[in-house]
Amino acid sequence: SQKGSVSYTENNIIGIDLDGVVANLTKYALPLINKQLGTKYTELDWSEYRGEHCFLPEASGVISELVHEPMTYGHLEPVDGAIPAIRHLTRAAEIWFITSRPENCKDATIHWLNRYDVPYKQLIFTKAKHLWVAAYCINAMIEDNLEIAQKCGEHCPLSIVLDRPWNR
């Protein structure tokens, strides 16, 4: 069937990124970066998707450690309004989380999703999100990275990029 300009299949699937969309990694990371480096960065200073490119060079190591440490993901707060929105979306579609988190963070990610009672059908760890979108005919993708959203948009009817400082 067709609703608006978006084509839906029998198995509607919405792909959603985790960090920056559902889980607030920047809110957790910035105070740690500031403490370790003696800086006063704010979210607005995170002007590029890969944060290590917009801070002091020393921040690269701090960010890399955070991203690859499974315990990091247990400390994240949900993005305001994200979980209620996902619950609402489950009325019309399956939710597949497609994340570029490291695979070693899988257990911590599942624990976080369960702790916040976030409904989902699949959890996928990949650096090539657009290939999953194409292979599984995902109807929509919600992202916080403009480049990834554009690549996914080549393979699905709707690709949404959230307004974040690194997309401006």
C-alpha positions as CSV (number, residue, x, y, z in Angstrom):
1,S,0.0,0.0,0.0
2,Q,1.0,3.6,-0.3
3,K,0.7,6.3,2.4
4,G,1.7,9.8,1.3
5,S,4.8,9.6,-0.8
6,V,6.4,6.7,1.1
7,S,5.9,3.2,-0.2
8,Y,5.2,0.5,2.4
9,T,5.7,-3.2,2.1
10,E,3.8,-5.9,4.1
11,N,6.7,-6.0,6.6
12,N,7.3,-2.3,7.5
13,I,10.8,-1.8,8.9
14,I,12.2,1.4,10.4
15,G,15.9,1.5,10.9
16,I,17.1,3.7,13.7
17,D,20.7,4.6,14.7
18,L,21.4,4.5,18.5
19,D,24.0,7.1,19.5
20,G,22.7,10.6,18.9
21,V,19.2,9.4,18.1
22,V,18.1,7.2,21.0
23,A,21.1,7.3,23.4
24,N,22.8,10.6,24.3
25,L,26.5,9.8,23.9
26,T,27.6,13.5,23.7
27,K,26.0,14.4,27.0
28,Y,28.0,11.6,28.7
29,A,31.2,12.2,26.7
30,L,31.6,15.9,27.0
31,P,32.1,16.2,30.8
32,L,34.7,13.4,30.6
33,I,36.5,15.1,27.8
34,N,36.4,18.4,29.6
35,K,37.6,16.9,32.9
36,Q,40.5,15.0,31.3
37,L,41.7,17.9,29.1
38,G,40.8,20.8,31.3
39,T,38.5,22.3,28.6
40,K,35.0,23.7,28.6
41,Y,33.5,22.2,25.4
42,T,29.8,22.3,24.9
43,E,27.6,20.2,22.5
44,L,27.7,23.1,20.0
45,D,31.5,22.7,19.8
46,W,30.9,19.1,18.6
47,S,30.7,20.5,15.0
48,E,31.7,17.4,13.1
49,Y,30.2,13.9,13.4
50,R,33.6,12.4,14.4
51,G,34.1,14.5,17.5
52,E,37.9,14.0,17.6
53,H,38.1,16.2,14.5
54,C,36.7,19.3,16.3
55,F,38.5,19.2,19.6
56,L,42.1,19.3,20.8
57,P,44.1,16.4,19.3
58,E,44.3,14.9,22.7
59,A,40.5,14.4,22.7
60,S,40.9,11.8,20.0
61,G,42.2,9.2,22.5
62,V,39.6,10.0,25.1
63,I,36.7,9.7,22.5
64,S,38.2,6.4,21.1
65,E,38.4,4.9,24.6
66,L,34.8,5.9,25.4
67,V,33.4,4.5,22.2
68,H,35.2,1.2,22.5
69,E,34.5,0.7,26.2
70,P,31.3,-1.3,26.7
71,M,30.7,0.2,30.1
72,T,30.2,3.6,28.4
73,Y,26.9,2.5,26.9
74,G,25.5,1.6,30.3
75,H,25.9,5.2,31.5
76,L,24.1,6.9,28.6
77,E,20.8,8.7,29.1
78,P,18.0,8.4,26.5
79,V,17.6,11.3,24.1
80,D,14.6,13.3,25.2
81,G,11.4,11.9,23.7
82,A,13.2,9.1,21.7
83,I,11.8,6.1,23.6
84,P,8.1,7.2,23.6
85,A,8.5,8.0,19.9
86,I,9.9,4.5,19.2
87,R,7.0,2.9,21.2
88,H,4.6,4.9,19.0
89,L,6.4,3.8,15.8
90,T,6.1,0.1,16.8
91,R,2.4,0.4,16.1
92,A,3.2,0.7,12.3
93,A,6.5,-1.0,11.8
94,E,9.3,-3.3,13.1
95,I,12.1,-1.3,14.7
96,W,15.6,-2.4,13.7
97,F,18.5,-0.6,15.5
98,I,21.4,-0.3,13.1
99,T,24.4,1.0,14.9
100,S,28.1,1.6,14.2
101,R,29.0,0.8,17.8
102,P,31.8,-1.7,18.1
103,E,30.6,-5.3,18.2
104,N,32.2,-5.8,21.6
105,C,29.6,-3.5,23.0
106,K,26.7,-5.8,22.0
107,D,25.9,-7.1,25.5
108,A,26.0,-3.6,27.1
109,T,23.8,-2.3,24.3
110,I,21.2,-5.1,24.8
111,H,21.3,-4.4,28.6
112,W,20.7,-0.7,28.0
113,L,17.8,-1.3,25.7
114,N,16.2,-3.7,28.2
115,R,16.8,-1.3,31.1
116,Y,14.8,1.4,29.3
117,D,12.3,-1.1,27.9
118,V,13.0,0.0,24.3
119,P,11.0,-2.2,21.9
120,Y,12.9,-3.6,18.9
121,K,13.0,-6.5,16.5
122,Q,16.7,-6.5,15.4
123,L,20.0,-5.1,16.6
124,I,22.6,-4.8,14.0
125,F,26.3,-3.7,14.4
126,T,27.8,-2.5,11.1
127,K,29.9,0.3,9.6
128,A,27.9,-0.1,6.3
129,K,24.3,0.8,7.4
130,H,23.2,1.5,3.8
131,L,23.9,-2.1,2.8
132,W,21.5,-3.4,5.4
133,V,18.9,-0.8,4.4
134,A,19.2,-2.0,0.8
135,A,19.4,-5.8,1.5
136,Y,16.3,-5.8,3.8
137,C,14.2,-3.2,2.0
138,I,14.0,-1.0,5.1
139,N,11.3,1.6,4.6
140,A,12.8,4.4,6.6
141,M,16.1,5.2,8.4
142,I,16.5,7.7,11.2
143,E,20.1,8.9,11.6
144,D,22.2,11.7,13.2
145,N,24.9,11.5,10.5
146,L,24.1,13.4,7.3
147,E,26.4,11.3,5.1
148,I,25.0,8.0,6.4
149,A,21.5,9.3,6.0
150,Q,22.2,10.3,2.4
151,K,23.6,6.8,1.6
152,C,20.7,5.1,3.3
153,G,18.3,7.4,1.4
154,E,19.6,6.0,-1.9
155,H,18.1,2.6,-0.8
156,C,14.9,3.4,1.1
157,P,11.9,5.7,0.5
158,L,12.5,7.8,3.6
159,S,15.8,8.8,5.3
160,I,15.6,11.2,8.2
161,V,18.6,13.1,9.6
162,L,18.2,14.7,13.0
163,D,19.3,18.3,13.7
164,R,22.6,18.0,15.5
165,P,25.5,20.5,15.6
166,W,27.6,18.3,13.3
167,N,24.9,18.4,10.6
168,R,24.7,22.2,10.3
